[in-house]
Amino acid sequence: MTGPLPADGGAADWLSALAADLAAPRQKVDLLLLAELWTIDHLRFVCDWPQGMEDYPELALRVRGAFGRRLAEQHEGPRRRSGARLPRAYDVLFSSVATRSAGLELPKPVGLRVSRERDCLIVDLRLFGAAGLWLEEAADAMARALEGGIALHAQARLRASARVRDVGIRRTENVVTGDATTATMTFLTPAVVRGGGRLSDDPRSLLRAAPRIVASLARWQGLELVADWAAVSAGIASLRVDDTQLRRYEFQRFSRRSGDTAIPVRGYLGALRASGALGDTATFLRLAETLGVGSHVSLGLGAFDLACA
C-alpha cells in the first residue's frame, strides 16, 4: 500500500484502507516507470507428480480451487508488530476488495502456473504488490492444498496427494523493457476474452487485453498508470497478426458458489504472433506475461510465455 496504514485498527479498518488505496492510488506513473517498480513475490512448489494424474490444460484451476479451500480454513491473518491482526489472506487474495462504487474491475493479485517437469509437478504462485504481505499464509495454504489432493484428470472427483519436495521463495522488483518487431504469445492455459458476452473471434483481442490487465494490476502496486490509451489502441491495430496456430479449447469448471453445477468455458490455446512496430505493446505484453490475459487470470487462465525479437 502507498497510503498510510491504520495505526491501531483491526482487519476491517485495514481492508477499508486497502480498498481506498486501490480506488485512488497516490502515485501516477508512465509505462516505463511502472515496469521498473513492478513487484512480485514468487513461491515455487516442487512436488511429486501423482500417479495416474493427467497433464491437462485446466489443471491450474484444480490447484487454485484446492488452494482457495485451504485459505478459507485460515481463521486469522498475520500479526503486525503492534500486535493487531491484518485481514485473513482469503479476504484479500480471493475476495473483491476494491469498492464497487469506484467502478473498478480489478484482477485478484494472485497468479498461478502449473506445469510438469519429468516426474515433478511444478506450481508457481505469484503475489503482486501489496499481496506479498500474505506470503507466509499463502505458502502454508498451498502446501496443504497440494498434499491434501488434486483432481487426477479434468472430470475426476478422485484426488491424489502431491508430496511437496521443496519450496522456493524469491522477489522480483522490475520487468525488462525494450522495443521489438515481433512478439509471440504461446498460451499454456485457455485464454478467454469475451466480446458481447461470447468468446471473441478477434485474435487481436488477446493483445488488447494486455494493457487492460496491466493498468488494473498496477493498482495493487499502489500505482495508477497514465497513458495515451488512444495511441495504445492504434498501435495494436497497426500490427500484423498471425493466429494460424491458435485453437479453441472447451472445458468445464466448478466453483464454491456453483457447487456441483458445471460452468462451461471456452478459450484459446496455442501461439499468437504479432509483428510490426510494437513500441509500448511489447512492454505491455512483458508485464502481462507475469499474470496472464483475459477473464479469470487469477484462476490460472490466460497464462502465456512470451518471446520478443
C-alpha positions as CSV (number, residue, x, y, z in Angstrom):
1,M,0.0,0.0,0.0
2,T,1.2,3.5,-0.7
3,G,-1.2,5.2,1.7
4,P,-1.0,5.3,5.5
5,L,-1.9,2.0,7.3
6,P,-4.4,2.2,10.1
7,A,-2.2,2.6,13.3
8,D,-4.4,0.7,15.7
9,G,-7.4,-0.5,13.7
10,G,-8.3,-4.1,13.1
11,A,-8.7,-6.2,10.0
12,A,-11.8,-4.3,8.9
13,D,-10.1,-0.9,9.1
14,W,-7.1,-2.3,7.1
15,L,-9.4,-3.7,4.4
16,S,-11.1,-0.3,4.1
17,A,-7.8,1.4,3.8
18,L,-6.7,-1.0,1.1
19,A,-9.9,-0.5,-0.8
20,A,-9.4,3.3,-0.8
21,D,-5.8,2.8,-1.9
22,L,-6.9,0.6,-4.9
23,A,-9.6,3.1,-5.9
24,A,-7.3,6.1,-5.8
25,P,-3.5,5.3,-5.8
26,R,-1.4,8.2,-4.7
27,Q,1.3,7.9,-7.3
28,K,0.8,8.2,-11.0
29,V,3.4,6.6,-13.3
30,D,4.1,6.1,-17.0
31,L,4.6,2.7,-18.5
32,L,8.4,2.6,-18.2
33,L,8.4,3.6,-14.5
34,L,5.6,1.0,-13.9
35,A,7.8,-1.7,-15.3
36,E,10.7,-0.5,-13.1
37,L,8.5,-0.6,-9.9
38,W,6.6,-3.8,-10.7
39,T,7.0,-6.1,-7.7
40,I,6.2,-9.8,-7.4
41,D,6.7,-12.3,-4.6
42,H,7.2,-15.8,-6.1
43,L,6.6,-19.1,-4.5
44,R,7.7,-22.3,-6.3
45,F,6.5,-25.7,-5.1
46,V,8.3,-28.7,-6.4
47,C,6.1,-31.8,-5.8
48,D,6.0,-35.5,-6.8
49,W,3.8,-36.0,-9.8
50,P,0.8,-38.0,-8.5
51,Q,0.5,-41.4,-10.0
52,G,-2.3,-41.5,-12.6
53,M,-2.6,-37.8,-13.0
54,E,-3.2,-36.4,-16.5
55,D,-1.4,-33.2,-17.6
56,Y,-4.5,-31.3,-18.8
57,P,-4.7,-27.5,-19.7
58,E,-7.1,-26.6,-16.9
59,L,-5.0,-28.3,-14.2
60,A,-4.2,-24.9,-12.8
61,L,-7.9,-24.3,-12.0
62,R,-8.0,-27.5,-9.9
63,V,-4.9,-26.5,-8.0
64,R,-6.3,-23.0,-7.5
65,G,-9.6,-24.4,-6.2
66,A,-7.8,-26.5,-3.6
67,F,-5.6,-23.5,-2.6
68,G,-8.8,-21.4,-2.1
69,R,-10.4,-24.0,0.1
70,R,-7.3,-24.1,2.3
71,L,-7.1,-20.3,2.5
72,A,-10.7,-20.2,3.6
73,E,-9.9,-22.5,6.5
74,Q,-7.5,-20.0,8.0
75,H,-9.2,-18.1,10.8
76,E,-6.7,-15.3,11.3
77,G,-4.5,-13.0,9.3
78,P,-0.8,-12.2,10.0
79,R,0.0,-10.3,13.2
80,R,1.6,-6.8,12.9
81,R,4.3,-5.5,15.2
82,S,1.7,-3.7,17.2
83,G,0.0,-7.0,17.9
84,A,-3.0,-6.2,15.8
85,R,-4.1,-8.6,13.1
86,L,-4.2,-8.0,9.4
87,P,-7.2,-9.4,7.4
88,R,-7.2,-13.1,6.5
89,A,-5.3,-13.9,3.3
90,Y,-8.5,-15.2,1.8
91,D,-10.3,-11.9,2.3
92,V,-7.6,-10.1,0.3
93,L,-6.4,-12.7,-2.2
94,F,-9.8,-14.2,-3.1
95,S,-12.4,-11.5,-2.3
96,S,-13.4,-8.4,-4.1
97,V,-11.6,-5.7,-2.1
98,A,-12.0,-2.8,-4.5
99,T,-15.1,-0.8,-3.8
100,R,-17.9,-1.3,-6.4
101,S,-18.7,2.4,-6.2
102,A,-15.3,3.2,-7.8
103,G,-16.3,1.3,-10.9
104,L,-13.3,-0.9,-10.8
105,E,-12.9,-4.5,-12.0
106,L,-9.6,-5.4,-10.6
107,P,-8.0,-8.8,-11.0
108,K,-7.2,-10.6,-7.8
109,P,-3.4,-10.1,-7.1
110,V,-2.6,-13.8,-7.4
111,G,-1.0,-15.5,-10.4
112,L,-0.8,-19.3,-10.8
113,R,1.1,-21.5,-13.2
114,V,1.2,-25.3,-13.0
115,S,3.5,-27.5,-15.2
116,R,5.1,-30.9,-15.4
117,E,8.9,-31.4,-15.5
118,R,9.8,-35.1,-15.7
119,D,8.3,-36.7,-12.5
120,C,7.6,-33.4,-10.8
121,L,4.6,-31.2,-10.5
122,I,5.7,-27.5,-10.5
123,V,3.4,-24.9,-9.0
124,D,4.4,-21.3,-9.3
125,L,2.4,-18.9,-7.2
126,R,2.8,-15.2,-7.6
127,L,1.6,-12.4,-5.3
128,F,1.6,-8.9,-6.7
129,G,2.5,-5.7,-4.8
130,A,0.6,-5.4,-1.5
131,A,-0.5,-9.0,-1.6
132,G,3.1,-10.0,-0.7
133,L,2.2,-9.2,2.9
134,W,0.3,-12.6,3.0
135,L,3.2,-14.6,1.6
136,E,3.5,-17.0,4.6
137,E,-0.2,-17.6,4.8
138,A,-0.3,-18.3,1.0
139,A,2.7,-20.7,1.3
140,D,1.0,-22.7,4.1
141,A,-2.3,-22.9,2.3
142,M,-0.7,-24.0,-1.0
143,A,1.4,-26.7,0.7
144,R,-1.7,-28.1,2.5
145,A,-3.7,-27.9,-0.8
146,L,-1.2,-29.9,-2.8
147,E,-0.6,-32.6,-0.1
148,G,-4.4,-32.7,0.5
149,G,-5.1,-33.9,-3.0
150,I,-5.6,-32.6,-6.6
151,A,-8.1,-34.0,-9.2
152,L,-6.4,-36.6,-11.3
153,H,-8.0,-35.5,-14.6
154,A,-10.4,-33.0,-16.0
155,Q,-13.6,-34.7,-15.0
156,A,-12.3,-36.6,-11.9
157,R,-13.6,-36.4,-8.4
158,L,-10.8,-38.7,-7.3
159,R,-7.9,-36.8,-5.9
160,A,-4.3,-37.7,-5.3
161,S,-1.7,-36.1,-3.0
162,A,1.2,-34.2,-4.5
163,R,4.0,-34.5,-1.9
164,V,5.9,-31.3,-1.7
165,R,9.7,-31.8,-2.1
166,D,10.9,-28.2,-2.0
167,V,9.6,-24.7,-1.7
168,G,11.5,-21.7,-3.2
169,I,10.8,-18.1,-2.4
170,R,12.1,-15.0,-4.3
171,R,11.1,-11.5,-5.2
172,T,11.4,-9.6,-8.4
173,E,11.2,-5.8,-8.5
174,N,11.2,-4.8,-12.2
175,V,10.3,-6.1,-15.6
176,V,12.8,-5.8,-18.5
177,T,11.6,-3.4,-21.2
178,G,12.7,-2.7,-24.8
179,D,11.3,-2.4,-28.3
180,A,10.7,-5.3,-30.6
181,T,9.4,-6.1,-34.0
182,T,7.8,-9.5,-33.3
183,A,6.1,-10.9,-30.3
184,T,4.8,-14.5,-29.9
185,M,2.4,-15.3,-27.1
186,T,2.2,-19.1,-26.5
187,F,-0.9,-19.8,-24.4
188,L,-0.3,-22.6,-21.8
189,T,-3.8,-22.4,-20.3
190,P,-7.0,-21.4,-22.1
191,A,-7.3,-17.6,-22.7
192,V,-10.8,-16.3,-22.5
193,V,-11.6,-12.9,-23.9
194,R,-15.2,-12.1,-24.3
195,G,-17.0,-9.7,-26.7
196,G,-20.7,-9.2,-26.4
197,G,-20.9,-11.9,-23.8
198,R,-19.3,-14.5,-26.1
199,L,-15.7,-15.7,-26.8
200,S,-14.2,-13.1,-29.0
201,D,-13.4,-14.2,-32.5
202,D,-10.9,-11.4,-33.0
203,P,-7.3,-12.6,-32.2
204,R,-6.3,-9.0,-31.7
205,S,-8.5,-9.1,-28.5
206,L,-5.8,-11.1,-26.9
207,L,-3.3,-8.3,-27.5
208,R,-5.8,-5.6,-26.4
209,A,-6.3,-7.5,-23.1
210,A,-2.7,-6.9,-22.1
211,P,-2.9,-3.1,-21.5
212,R,-6.2,-3.6,-19.5
213,I,-4.8,-6.2,-17.2
214,V,-1.6,-4.2,-16.7
215,A,-3.4,-1.0,-15.8
216,S,-5.7,-2.8,-13.4
217,L,-2.9,-4.8,-11.7
218,A,-0.8,-1.6,-11.3
219,R,-3.2,-0.5,-8.6
220,W,-2.1,-3.5,-6.5
221,Q,1.4,-2.0,-6.8
222,G,0.0,1.3,-5.3
223,L,0.3,3.0,-8.7
224,E,-2.0,4.5,-11.3
225,L,-0.8,4.0,-14.9
226,V,-1.2,7.1,-17.1
227,A,-1.0,6.5,-20.8
228,D,-2.4,7.8,-24.2
229,W,-4.9,5.0,-24.5
230,A,-6.0,6.0,-28.0
231,A,-2.4,5.7,-29.1
232,V,-2.1,2.3,-27.4
233,S,-5.2,1.0,-29.2
234,A,-3.9,2.4,-32.5
235,G,-0.6,0.8,-32.1
236,I,-2.2,-2.6,-31.6
237,A,-4.5,-2.1,-34.6
238,S,-1.4,-1.4,-36.8
239,L,0.2,-4.8,-36.1
240,R,0.2,-7.8,-38.4
241,V,-1.3,-10.8,-36.5
242,D,-0.9,-14.5,-37.3
243,D,-3.4,-16.7,-35.5
244,T,-3.0,-19.8,-37.5
245,Q,-1.5,-21.7,-34.6
246,L,-4.4,-20.8,-32.2
247,R,-7.0,-23.4,-31.4
248,R,-10.2,-23.3,-29.4
249,Y,-10.4,-25.4,-26.3
250,E,-13.6,-26.2,-24.3
251,F,-13.8,-27.4,-20.7
252,Q,-15.9,-27.2,-17.6
253,R,-15.0,-25.6,-14.3
254,F,-16.6,-25.6,-10.9
255,S,-16.7,-23.0,-8.1
256,R,-17.6,-22.9,-4.4
257,R,-20.8,-21.0,-5.4
258,S,-21.9,-23.3,-8.2
259,G,-21.4,-26.5,-6.1
260,D,-21.9,-29.5,-8.4
261,T,-23.1,-27.3,-11.3
262,A,-20.5,-27.3,-14.1
263,I,-19.7,-23.9,-15.7
264,P,-18.8,-24.3,-19.4
265,V,-15.7,-22.4,-20.5
266,R,-14.2,-21.8,-24.0
267,G,-10.8,-20.3,-24.6
268,Y,-7.8,-20.3,-26.9
269,L,-4.6,-22.4,-26.7
270,G,-1.5,-22.2,-28.9
271,A,0.5,-19.4,-30.3
272,L,-0.4,-15.9,-31.5
273,R,2.3,-13.9,-33.4
274,A,2.2,-10.1,-33.8
275,S,4.7,-8.2,-35.9
276,G,5.4,-4.6,-36.8
277,A,6.5,-1.6,-34.8
278,L,5.4,-2.9,-31.4
279,G,6.6,0.1,-29.3
280,D,4.8,0.1,-26.0
281,T,2.8,-3.0,-26.9
282,A,6.0,-5.1,-26.2
283,T,6.2,-3.6,-22.7
284,F,2.5,-4.2,-22.0
285,L,3.0,-7.8,-23.1
286,R,6.0,-8.3,-20.9
287,L,4.1,-7.0,-17.9
288,A,1.0,-9.0,-18.7
289,E,3.1,-12.2,-19.0
290,T,3.6,-12.1,-15.3
291,L,-0.1,-12.8,-14.7
292,G,-1.9,-13.6,-18.0
293,V,-4.6,-12.0,-20.1
294,G,-8.4,-12.3,-20.4
295,S,-11.0,-13.4,-17.9
296,H,-10.2,-15.3,-14.7
297,V,-6.5,-14.8,-14.8
298,S,-6.3,-15.3,-11.1
299,L,-7.7,-18.9,-11.7
300,G,-4.7,-19.6,-13.9
301,L,-6.4,-19.0,-17.2
302,G,-4.7,-17.0,-20.0
303,A,-1.2,-17.8,-18.9
304,F,1.3,-17.4,-21.7
305,D,5.0,-17.5,-22.5
306,L,6.3,-14.5,-24.4
307,A,9.1,-14.4,-27.0
308,C,10.1,-11.0,-28.4
309,A,12.7,-10.1,-31.0
